[in-house]
């Protein structure tokens, strides 16, 4: 039986707060390409890694770098569905409300109950989402953003840093499935595109 690799950690933190330095979307995408090109960290299958040059990204668009209002929620603990039988425990941690164009939108953010016990990840939050590009320009299963617990009620969401789950590249991985409540009725033309046509 092939080993299932658990997707618990996601490269870098895509949304930062307070006095932390904000990595540009360009630098983030370049670093992501370096991770994928490195055989010691790449999720790619051997045949794809052998020919890898770059991930395909939407053009960086500053209009997808959004200010959002964060509201803390004492949410329920639940088992998040994944692409395998694994069901990690998460809790709903908060809600983000924001606008894209004239649309009022919201997303829930989640906290992994196992990951929060690891040093350095006590304040890590998970922001999965799906949108109307899924299955067309972007991966059918949706994409992810990462963040840390904010110190205030305003955060920056940079969709230019949206990335695919590892299972978009390799079936060996076990990836959280985007909850239905985080399905956006809008196209997010930013971030990583799908890997294979």
N, CA, C and O of each residue as an XYZ file, in Angstrom:
788
protein
N       0.850     -1.205      0.000
C       0.000      0.000      0.000
C       0.881      1.248      0.000
O       1.802      1.378      0.806
N       0.585      2.136     -0.898
C       1.392      3.354     -1.002
C       1.149      4.251      0.214
O       0.041      4.361      0.738
N       2.224      4.871      0.621
C       2.148      5.768      1.770
C       1.344      7.013      1.421
O       1.503      7.581      0.340
N       0.491      7.429      2.328
C      -0.257      8.684      2.155
C       0.484      9.787      2.884
O       0.733      9.701      4.086
N       0.823     10.798      2.158
C       1.502     11.945      2.758
C       0.460     12.951      3.207
O      -0.446     13.312      2.456
N       0.602     13.392      4.432
C      -0.379     14.315      4.988
C       0.036     15.757      4.720
O       1.172     16.161      4.965
N      -0.911     16.501      4.217
C      -0.659     17.908      3.911
C      -1.039     18.735      5.133
O      -2.208     19.059      5.345
N      -0.024     19.072      5.936
C      -0.284     19.810      7.159
C       0.307     21.214      7.132
O      -0.096     22.094      7.893
N       1.267     21.398      6.242
C       2.027     22.630      6.277
C       2.102     23.219      4.890
O       2.319     22.478      3.931
N       1.937     24.486      4.744
C       1.791     25.094      3.437
C       2.836     26.179      3.208
O       2.560     27.354      3.451
N       4.029     25.812      2.747
C       5.082     26.724      2.323
C       5.285     27.912      3.255
O       6.008     27.809      4.246
N       4.654     29.028      2.943
C       4.832     30.238      3.732
C       3.465     30.764      4.135
O       2.446     30.323      3.604
N       3.439     31.693      5.057
C       2.174     32.279      5.477
C       1.811     33.421      4.553
O       2.563     34.385      4.412
N       0.643     33.307      3.919
C       0.292     34.216      2.842
C      -0.351     35.516      3.294
O      -0.339     36.498      2.550
N      -0.895     35.542      4.464
C      -1.477     36.779      4.967
C      -0.780     37.088      6.278
O      -0.742     36.240      7.170
N      -0.225     38.291      6.412
C       0.485     38.641      7.624
C      -0.060     39.933      8.187
O      -0.764     40.683      7.511
N       0.282     40.180      9.452
C      -0.351     41.276     10.159
C       0.674     42.104     10.924
O       1.852     41.757     11.001
N       0.185     43.218     11.491
C       0.990     44.009     12.409
C       2.302     44.464     11.800
O       2.324     45.064     10.725
N       3.410     44.172     12.501
C       4.723     44.657     12.096
C       5.473     43.665     11.215
O       6.609     43.939     10.828
N       4.874     42.523     10.887
C       5.560     41.546     10.061
C       5.741     42.070      8.642
O       4.891     42.785      8.112
N       6.865     41.698      8.041
C       7.149     42.122      6.676
C       6.267     41.351      5.705
O       6.164     40.127      5.791
N       5.642     42.056      4.796
C       4.758     41.439      3.812
C       5.554     41.058      2.578
O       6.117     41.919      1.901
N       5.598     39.766      2.287
C       6.280     39.285      1.094
C       5.446     39.651     -0.128
O       4.233     39.443     -0.139
N       6.086     40.191     -1.147
C       5.352     40.564     -2.346
C       4.826     39.318     -3.049
O       5.365     38.224     -2.886
N       3.770     39.502     -3.831
C       3.201     38.372     -4.571
C       4.235     37.820     -5.552
O       4.315     36.608     -5.752
N       5.022     38.700     -6.160
C       6.052     38.249     -7.102
C       7.079     37.370     -6.391
O       7.408     36.285     -6.869
N       7.581     37.836     -5.254
C       8.568     37.056     -4.498
C       7.966     35.736     -4.029
O       8.624     34.696     -4.073
N       6.727     35.782     -3.587
C       6.060     34.563     -3.144
C       6.003     33.541     -4.277
O       6.305     32.365     -4.072
N       5.622     33.981     -5.455
C       5.506     33.064     -6.587
C       6.867     32.525     -7.009
O       6.979     31.358     -7.384
N       7.896     33.355     -6.952
C       9.242     32.884     -7.269
C       9.708     31.836     -6.260
O      10.312     30.832     -6.641
N       9.434     32.061     -4.996
C       9.805     31.103     -3.953
C       9.028     29.802     -4.096
O       9.555     28.720     -3.838
N       7.772     29.920     -4.510
C       6.965     28.729     -4.740
C       7.568     27.887     -5.862
O       7.635     26.662     -5.763
N       8.001     28.549     -6.920
C       8.655     27.838     -8.021
C       9.931     27.143     -7.563
O      10.229     26.036     -8.011
N      10.685     27.783     -6.673
C      11.903     27.167     -6.150
C      11.573     25.918     -5.343
O      12.269     24.907     -5.442
N      10.518     25.988     -4.548
C      10.090     24.817     -3.766
C       9.728     23.657     -4.683
O      10.081     22.508     -4.417
N       9.028     23.966     -5.753
C       8.586     22.929     -6.673
C       9.740     22.351     -7.490
O       9.702     21.183     -7.878
N      10.748     23.152     -7.747
C      11.886     22.686     -8.535
C      12.869     21.859     -7.709
O      13.692     21.132     -8.266
N      12.785     21.967     -6.390
C      13.698     21.271     -5.484
C      13.171     19.873     -5.197
O      12.079     19.724     -4.649
N      13.927     18.858     -5.558
C      13.463     17.473     -5.400
C      13.245     17.084     -3.942
O      12.522     16.128     -3.663
N      13.862     17.812     -3.004
C      13.696     17.481     -1.582
C      12.411     18.045     -0.991
O      11.992     17.625      0.087
N      11.778     18.997     -1.685
C      10.561     19.619     -1.147
C       9.391     19.605     -2.122
O       8.267     19.942     -1.749
N       9.648     19.218     -3.366
C       8.603     19.298     -4.388
C       7.545     18.219     -4.213
O       7.875     17.066     -3.933
N       6.262     18.587     -4.378
C       5.188     17.580     -4.363
C       5.009     16.892     -5.709
O       4.215     15.959     -5.830
N       5.745     17.347     -6.724
C       5.539     16.829     -8.072
C       5.956     15.368     -8.192
O       6.876     14.912     -7.513
N       5.272     14.653     -9.056
C       5.671     13.301     -9.380
C       6.956     13.364    -10.210
O       7.243     14.376    -10.850
N       7.726     12.270    -10.191
C       9.049     12.271    -10.818
C       9.015     12.718    -12.272
O       9.863     13.496    -12.710
N       8.039     12.229    -13.012
C       7.989     12.574    -14.432
C       7.689     14.050    -14.659
O       8.163     14.636    -15.633
N       6.903     14.659    -13.765
C       6.622     16.092    -13.884
C       7.802     16.929    -13.405
O       8.112     17.965    -13.995
N       8.460     16.483    -12.338
C       9.609     17.217    -11.819
C      10.734     17.275    -12.848
O      11.442     18.278    -12.941
N      10.896     16.218    -13.607
C      11.974     16.159    -14.609
C      11.836     17.244    -15.674
O      12.830     17.660    -16.269
N      10.609     17.702    -15.915
C      10.364     18.700    -16.960
C       9.885     20.042    -16.400
O       9.495     20.931    -17.157
N       9.917     20.183    -15.075
C       9.339     21.378    -14.459
C      10.190     22.613    -14.713
O      11.410     22.595    -14.547
N       9.513     23.691    -15.123
C      10.165     24.992    -15.278
C       9.502     26.050    -14.395
O      10.182     26.833    -13.733
N       8.169     26.064    -14.392
C       7.445     27.062    -13.595
C       5.988     26.648    -13.465
O       5.426     26.004    -14.351
N       5.391     27.030    -12.344
C       3.946     26.924    -12.229
C       3.307     27.986    -13.117
O       3.949     28.970    -13.485
N       2.061     27.781    -13.449
C       1.323     28.747    -14.258
C       0.497     29.625    -13.324
O      -0.321     29.122    -12.554
N       0.707     30.903    -13.393
C       0.007     31.857    -12.530
C      -0.859     32.800    -13.366
O      -0.547     33.100    -14.519
N      -1.948     33.256    -12.760
C      -2.632     34.427    -13.299
C      -1.669     35.610    -13.175
O      -0.796     35.611    -12.306
N      -1.824     36.608    -14.034
C      -1.022     37.823    -13.894
C      -1.311     38.467    -12.543
O      -2.459     38.520    -12.102
N      -0.257     38.958    -11.890
C      -0.443     39.604    -10.593
C      -1.328     40.834    -10.760
O      -1.075     41.690    -11.608
N      -2.360     40.904     -9.945
C      -3.353     41.967    -10.041
C      -3.599     42.514     -8.637
O      -4.160     41.828     -7.783
N      -3.176     43.752     -8.410
C      -3.287     44.353     -7.076
C      -4.731     44.524     -6.614
O      -4.981     44.711     -5.424
N      -5.693     44.461     -7.553
C      -7.097     44.577     -7.149
C      -7.565     43.334     -6.383
O      -8.631     43.347     -5.766
N      -6.767     42.265     -6.424
C      -7.081     41.061     -5.651
C      -6.328     41.018     -4.321
O      -6.305     39.994     -3.639
N      -5.729     42.124     -3.974
C      -5.130     42.283     -2.650
C      -6.128     43.100     -1.828
O      -6.215     44.320     -1.965
N      -6.863     42.413     -0.988
C      -8.110     42.936     -0.424
C      -7.991     43.192      1.080
O      -7.415     42.390      1.815
N      -8.542     44.318      1.522
C      -8.719     44.535      2.961
C      -9.992     43.830      3.404
O     -11.042     43.965      2.775
N      -9.889     43.083      4.486
C     -11.052     42.356      4.998
C     -11.235     42.655      6.478
O     -10.274     42.915      7.201
N     -12.477     42.614      6.908
C     -12.805     42.771      8.324
C     -12.876     41.379      8.951
O     -13.627     40.514      8.502
N     -12.082     41.187      9.991
C     -12.027     39.902     10.682
C     -12.903     39.931     11.925
O     -12.832     40.865     12.724
N     -13.730     38.902     12.083
C     -14.553     38.738     13.285
C     -14.263     37.373     13.885
O     -14.377     36.350     13.210
N     -13.888     37.364     15.156
C     -13.617     36.105     15.845
C     -14.924     35.356     16.077
O     -15.923     35.945     16.488
N     -14.908     34.054     15.810
C     -16.084     33.205     16.024
C     -15.688     32.032     16.907
O     -14.679     31.372     16.658
N     -16.474     31.776     17.926
C     -16.266     30.570     18.735
C     -16.959     29.424     18.021
O     -18.035     28.983     18.424
N     -16.337     28.954     16.967
C     -16.972     27.973     16.095
C     -16.862     26.553     16.602
O     -16.092     26.246     17.512
N     -17.653     25.701     15.988
C     -17.683     24.289     16.364
C     -16.417     23.592     15.873
O     -15.774     24.025     14.916
N     -16.080     22.500     16.558
C     -15.019     21.608     16.107
C     -15.649     20.547     15.217
O     -16.717     20.020     15.528
N     -14.990     20.238     14.119
C     -15.558     19.268     13.188
C     -14.436     18.534     12.465
O     -13.286     18.971     12.494
N     -14.761     17.439     11.829
C     -13.810     16.686     11.026
C     -13.904     17.174      9.585
O     -14.945     17.031      8.943
N     -12.822     17.746      9.081
C     -12.830     18.264      7.721
C     -12.586     17.120      6.736
O     -11.659     16.327      6.903
N     -13.418     17.050      5.723
C     -13.248     16.022      4.709
C     -11.968     16.281      3.922
O     -11.563     17.424      3.713
N     -11.342     15.183      3.491
C     -10.136     15.283      2.678
C     -10.306     14.406      1.442
O     -11.338     13.761      1.256
N      -9.290     14.395      0.617
C      -9.316     13.581     -0.595
C      -9.048     12.108     -0.300
O      -9.092     11.275     -1.205
N      -8.771     11.785      0.966
C      -8.618     10.394      1.390
C      -9.570     10.159      2.559
O     -10.453     10.979      2.810
N      -9.401      9.057      3.270
C     -10.259      8.774      4.425
C      -9.857      9.557      5.665
O     -10.584      9.556      6.659
N      -8.725     10.214      5.621
C      -8.262     11.021      6.750
C      -9.244     12.156      7.022
O      -9.729     12.799      6.091
N      -9.538     12.403      8.298
C     -10.458     13.474      8.684
C      -9.861     14.272      9.840
O     -10.190     14.021     10.999
N      -8.998     15.219      9.540
C      -8.377     16.026     10.596
C      -9.413     16.913     11.282
O     -10.406     17.323     10.681
N      -9.153     17.195     12.552
C     -10.074     18.027     13.322
C      -9.703     19.506     13.192
O      -8.560     19.906     13.413
N     -10.695     20.286     12.831
C     -10.566     21.740     12.723
C     -11.650     22.392     13.564
O     -12.633     21.760     13.951
N     -11.447     23.655     13.831
C     -12.533     24.459     14.381
C     -12.652     25.731     13.566
O     -11.660     26.256     13.060
N     -13.870     26.219     13.445
C     -14.079     27.516     12.792
C     -13.540     28.582     13.732
O     -13.968     28.676     14.882
N     -12.607     29.381     13.246
C     -11.957     30.354     14.117
C     -12.485     31.776     13.911
O     -12.543     32.566     14.854
N     -12.867     32.095     12.675
C     -13.309     33.461     12.433
C     -13.919     33.628     11.057
O     -13.969     32.695     10.255
N     -14.379     34.832     10.807
C     -15.017     35.170      9.534
C     -14.345     36.399      8.948
O     -14.011     37.342      9.665
N     -14.153     36.377      7.644
C     -13.598     37.519      6.918
C     -14.654     38.068      5.969
O     -15.197     37.327      5.150
N     -14.946     39.355      6.074
C     -15.880     40.012      5.169
C     -15.116     41.035      4.337
O     -14.289     41.782      4.860
N     -15.401     41.061      3.024
C     -14.653     41.930      2.125
C     -15.457     42.160      0.853
O     -16.507     41.554      0.641
N     -14.942     43.045      0.020
C     -15.573     43.348     -1.267
C     -14.605     43.091     -2.407
O     -13.418     43.406     -2.316
N     -15.127     42.515     -3.482
C     -14.400     42.469     -4.746
C     -15.339     43.068     -5.781
O     -16.433     42.555     -6.021
N     -14.896     44.155     -6.387
C     -15.816     44.902     -7.242
C     -16.963     45.419     -6.387
O     -16.739     46.078     -5.373
N     -18.178     45.124     -6.791
C     -19.347     45.557     -6.026
C     -19.950     44.419     -5.203
O     -21.015     44.572     -4.606
N     -19.262     43.279     -5.175
C     -19.804     42.123     -4.465
C     -19.320     42.078     -3.025
O     -18.125     42.200     -2.755
N     -20.254     41.902     -2.110
C     -19.926     41.673     -0.716
C     -19.733     40.174     -0.511
O     -20.623     39.383     -0.823
N     -18.576     39.785      0.011
C     -18.227     38.379      0.134
C     -17.756     38.064      1.546
O     -17.401     38.963      2.309
N     -17.755     36.794      1.883
C     -17.212     36.388      3.171
C     -16.620     34.988      3.061
O     -17.057     34.169      2.252
N     -15.624     34.739      3.889
C     -14.976     33.441      3.991
C     -14.771     33.113      5.464
O     -14.538     34.002      6.283
N     -14.857     31.852      5.785
C     -14.518     31.390      7.125
C     -13.062     30.949      7.144
O     -12.551     30.421      6.157
N     -12.398     31.169      8.274
C     -11.033     30.675      8.474
C     -11.060     29.629      9.563
O     -11.876     29.688     10.483
N     -10.145     28.655      9.450
C     -10.180     27.469     10.302
C      -8.843     27.272     11.005
O      -7.800     27.727     10.537
N      -8.902     26.583     12.138
C      -7.690     26.242     12.875
C      -7.602     24.728     13.023
O      -8.546     24.087     13.486
N      -6.466     24.160     12.627
C      -6.230     22.724     12.751
C      -5.820     22.419     14.189
O      -4.843     22.980     14.685
N      -6.555     21.537     14.863
C      -6.337     21.301     16.285
C      -5.045     20.551     16.571
O      -4.509     20.656     17.674
N      -4.536     19.802     15.612
C      -3.248     19.128     15.797
C      -2.093     20.065     15.479
O      -1.102     20.108     16.208
N      -2.222     20.811     14.396
C      -1.137     21.698     13.980
C      -0.883     22.791     15.001
O       0.262     23.208     15.180
N      -1.929     23.268     15.681
C      -1.772     24.352     16.647
C      -0.925     23.940     17.850
O      -0.465     24.797     18.605
N      -0.714     22.631     18.036
C       0.101     22.133     19.150
C       1.586     22.127     18.807
O       2.426     21.938     19.687
N       1.913     22.333     17.532
C       3.318     22.308     17.110
C       3.948     23.680     17.311
O       3.335     24.696     16.987
N       5.173     23.719     17.846
C       5.852     25.004     18.063
C       5.942     25.817     16.771
O       6.349     25.309     15.727
N       5.555     27.083     16.865
C       5.590     27.967     15.708
C       4.283     28.026     14.949
O       4.111     28.883     14.082
N       3.353     27.125     15.259
C       2.088     27.086     14.526
C       0.876     27.265     15.447
O      -0.249     26.918     15.086
N       1.120     27.802     16.620
C       0.028     28.013     17.572
C      -1.006     29.000     17.033
O      -2.183     28.917     17.385
N      -0.581     29.918     16.193
C      -1.494     30.951     15.675
C      -1.753     30.795     14.176
O      -2.190     31.738     13.517
N      -1.483     29.615     13.646
C      -1.689     29.354     12.225
C      -3.172     29.143     11.922
O      -3.862     28.424     12.645
N      -3.654     29.771     10.855
C      -5.031     29.592     10.401
C      -5.034     29.188      8.931
O      -4.117     29.511      8.176
N      -6.069     28.485      8.553
C      -6.197     27.902      7.220
C      -7.386     28.549      6.507
O      -8.485     28.614      7.057
N      -7.159     29.029      5.278
C      -8.198     29.722      4.520
C      -8.370     29.060      3.148
O      -7.770     29.506      2.170
N      -9.176     28.009      3.067
C      -9.459     27.384      1.771
C     -10.636     28.080      1.098
O     -11.532     28.581      1.777
N     -10.639     28.114     -0.234
C     -11.771     28.708     -0.934
C     -11.911     28.091     -2.315
O     -10.950     27.566     -2.878
N     -13.097     28.160     -2.840
C     -13.352     27.801     -4.235
C     -14.032     28.988     -4.902
O     -14.595     29.854     -4.232
N     -13.971     29.017     -6.236
C     -14.545     30.148     -6.963
C     -14.916     29.700     -8.367
O     -14.770     28.524     -8.701
N     -15.389     30.611     -9.183
C     -15.926     30.254    -10.496
C     -14.857     29.943    -11.547
O     -15.194     29.598    -12.680
N     -13.580     30.059    -11.188
C     -12.530     29.636    -12.126
C     -12.210     28.151    -11.974
O     -11.537     27.576    -12.830
N     -12.682     27.527    -10.900
C     -12.331     26.130    -10.628
C     -12.832     25.207    -11.735
O     -13.979     25.296    -12.173
N     -11.947     24.325    -12.170
C     -12.279     23.410    -13.247
C     -12.104     24.011    -14.622
O     -12.220     23.319    -15.633
N     -11.821     25.312    -14.658
C     -11.561     26.002    -15.932
C     -10.099     26.455    -15.921
O      -9.212     25.707    -16.333
N      -9.854     27.666    -15.454
C      -8.472     28.148    -15.377
C      -7.720     27.603    -14.163
O      -6.503     27.430    -14.211
N      -8.441     27.335    -13.081
C      -7.776     26.899    -11.849
C      -8.196     25.477    -11.467
O      -9.119     24.901    -12.043
N      -7.498     24.942    -10.491
C      -7.722     23.563    -10.045
C      -9.166     23.345     -9.619
O      -9.748     24.175     -8.921
N      -9.735     22.237    -10.038
C     -11.156     21.967     -9.811
C     -11.526     21.888     -8.329
O     -12.661     22.177     -7.951
N     -10.573     21.499     -7.504
C     -10.869     21.315     -6.080
C     -10.744     22.559     -5.231
O     -10.908     22.489     -4.013
N     -10.453     23.709     -5.849
C     -10.296     24.931     -5.065
C      -8.849     25.183     -4.699
O      -7.963     24.404     -5.049
N      -8.614     26.276     -3.992
C      -7.251     26.673     -3.634
C      -7.192     27.095     -2.176
O      -8.214     27.197     -1.498
N      -5.964     27.340     -1.705
C      -5.734     27.651     -0.301
C      -4.985     28.974     -0.149
O      -4.245     29.406     -1.033
N      -5.206     29.593      1.000
C      -4.370     30.668      1.523
C      -4.070     30.327      2.976
O      -4.829     29.596      3.612
N      -2.972     30.851      3.503
C      -2.620     30.657      4.903
C      -2.602     31.999      5.606
O      -2.390     33.033      4.973
N      -2.818     31.990      6.885
C      -2.743     33.224      7.644
C      -2.432     32.927      9.093
O      -2.482     31.776      9.528
N      -2.111     33.967      9.836
C      -1.936     33.863     11.281
C      -3.067     34.621     11.984
O      -3.706     35.498     11.403
N      -3.290     34.264     13.222
C      -4.332     34.945     13.989
C      -4.032     36.444     14.024
O      -2.949     36.849     14.446
N      -4.969     37.256     13.589
C      -4.709     38.707     13.537
C      -4.705     39.350     14.911
O      -5.302     38.840     15.859
N      -4.021     40.476     14.999
C      -3.980     41.216     16.257
C      -5.102     42.251     16.327
O      -5.373     42.802     17.393
N      -5.745     42.511     15.208
C      -6.845     43.469     15.170
C      -7.997     42.909     14.364
O      -8.101     41.700     14.155
N      -8.859     43.800     13.916
C     -10.035     43.338     13.168
C      -9.944     43.623     11.675
O     -10.935     43.503     10.955
N      -8.753     44.002     11.209
C      -8.562     44.214      9.776
C      -7.359     43.417      9.289
O      -6.295     43.458      9.907
N      -7.521     42.693      8.187
C      -6.444     41.884      7.630
C      -6.362     42.135      6.123
O      -7.268     42.702      5.512
N      -5.249     41.696      5.554
C      -5.066     41.755      4.112
C      -5.130     40.335      3.558
O      -4.404     39.452      4.015
N      -5.996     40.120      2.577
C      -6.033     38.860      1.841
C      -5.435     39.144      0.468
O      -5.944     39.986     -0.272
N      -4.357     38.442      0.129
C      -3.748     38.610     -1.189
C      -4.003     37.344     -2.003
O      -3.285     36.354     -1.869
N      -5.023     37.387     -2.838
C      -5.373     36.223     -3.642
C      -4.302     35.909     -4.695
O      -4.316     34.825     -5.277
N      -3.383     36.831     -4.945
C      -2.264     36.547     -5.839
C      -1.370     35.441     -5.271
O      -0.559     34.863     -5.994
N      -1.522     35.150     -3.976
C      -0.738     34.111     -3.315
C      -1.535     32.820     -3.109
O      -1.092     31.920     -2.395
N      -2.700     32.734     -3.730
C      -3.495     31.505     -3.630
C      -2.749     30.362     -4.309
O      -2.199     30.526     -5.397
N      -2.737     29.214     -3.659
C      -2.005     28.075     -4.202
C      -2.878     26.820     -4.201
O      -3.896     26.746     -3.512
N      -2.451     25.845     -4.989
C      -3.187     24.585     -5.085
C      -2.812     23.633     -3.956
O      -1.685     23.670     -3.463
N      -3.742     22.787     -3.545
C      -3.367     21.692     -2.645
C      -2.402     20.746     -3.346
O      -2.399     20.656     -4.574
N      -1.590     20.046     -2.574
C      -0.608     19.129     -3.156
C      -1.247     18.044     -4.016
O      -0.622     17.556     -4.957
N      -2.470     17.663     -3.707
C      -3.100     16.588     -4.476
C      -3.465     17.047     -5.890
O      -3.887     16.231     -6.709
N      -3.310     18.337     -6.187
C      -3.465     18.800     -7.573
C      -2.288     18.346     -8.424
O      -2.355     18.369     -9.652
N      -1.199     17.930     -7.759
C       0.021     17.532     -8.454
C       0.371     16.051     -8.289
O       1.077     15.472     -9.114
N      -0.140     15.448     -7.202
C       0.292     14.095     -6.863
C      -0.796     13.409     -6.035
O      -1.180     13.903     -4.975
N      -1.282     12.287     -6.516
C      -2.396     11.594     -5.861
C      -2.029     11.016     -4.494
O      -2.918     10.595     -3.754
N      -0.736     10.986     -4.140
C      -0.309     10.408     -2.865
C      -0.676     11.282     -1.664
O      -0.655     10.826     -0.521
N      -1.008     12.525     -1.938
C      -1.275     13.441     -0.832
C      -2.728     13.396     -0.382
O      -3.636     13.084     -1.154
N      -2.913     13.714      0.880
C      -4.238     13.806      1.487
C      -4.519     15.273      1.767
O      -3.861     15.874      2.616
N      -5.483     15.858      1.068
C      -5.702     17.307      1.120
C      -7.106     17.651      1.601
O      -8.072     17.001      1.202
N      -7.230     18.666      2.455
C      -8.558     19.118      2.860
C      -9.399     19.561      1.673
O      -8.903     20.206      0.749
N     -10.670     19.209      1.709
C     -11.627     19.633      0.690
C     -12.265     20.944      1.142
O     -12.679     21.068      2.295
N     -12.344     21.904      0.257
C     -12.890     23.222      0.606
C     -14.335     23.078      1.091
O     -15.174     22.552      0.360
N     -14.641     23.538      2.318
C     -16.021     23.484      2.806
C     -16.963     24.307      1.913
O     -16.565     25.321      1.339
N     -18.205     23.855      1.810
C     -19.177     24.506      0.932
C     -19.379     25.978      1.261
O     -19.637     26.786      0.369
N     -19.262     26.329      2.544
C     -19.505     27.722      2.939
C     -18.411     28.668      2.426
O     -18.566     29.887      2.501
N     -17.317     28.121      1.911
C     -16.248     28.964      1.378
C     -16.197     28.946     -0.146
O     -15.144     29.165     -0.746
N     -17.338     28.685     -0.757
C     -17.457     28.735     -2.221
C     -17.882     30.144     -2.620
O     -18.981     30.583     -2.282
N     -17.013     30.850     -3.336
C     -17.279     32.227     -3.738
C     -17.972     32.260     -5.093
O     -17.540     31.604     -6.039
N     -19.038     33.021     -5.174
C     -19.796     33.149     -6.423
C     -19.204     34.265     -7.279
O     -19.887     35.221     -7.646
N     -17.924     34.119     -7.583
C     -17.199     35.131     -8.350
C     -15.921     34.479     -8.873
O     -15.444     33.501     -8.296
N     -15.376     35.002     -9.941
C     -14.095     34.510    -10.435
C     -12.954     35.197     -9.685
O     -12.921     36.423     -9.572
N     -12.024     34.395     -9.176
C     -10.804     34.931     -8.576
C      -9.676     34.669     -9.568
O      -9.047     33.611     -9.549
N      -9.432     35.646    -10.428
C      -8.418     35.500    -11.477
C      -7.056     35.924    -10.952
O      -6.442     36.873    -11.442
N      -6.605     35.197     -9.947
C      -5.343     35.507     -9.285
C      -4.794     34.223     -8.664
O      -5.541     33.294     -8.357
N      -3.483     34.194     -8.487
C      -2.864     33.031     -7.862
C      -2.480     31.959     -8.859
O      -2.364     32.211    -10.059
N      -2.281     30.745     -8.332
C      -1.835     29.628     -9.162
C      -3.000     29.089    -10.007
O      -4.129     28.955     -9.536
N      -2.686     28.793    -11.248
C      -3.662     28.146    -12.133
C      -3.561     26.625    -11.991
O      -2.730     26.121    -11.236
N      -4.404     25.904    -12.714
C      -4.337     24.440    -12.674
C      -3.034     23.972    -13.317
O      -2.444     24.678    -14.134
N      -2.592     22.773    -12.937
C      -1.290     22.273    -13.371
C      -1.346     21.619    -14.744
O      -0.498     21.890    -15.594
N      -2.340     20.758    -14.969
C      -2.482     20.090    -16.251
C      -3.779     20.523    -16.915
O      -4.783     20.726    -16.231
N      -3.777     20.668    -18.230
C      -5.002     20.982    -18.958
C      -5.849     19.727    -19.110
O      -6.929     19.778    -19.698
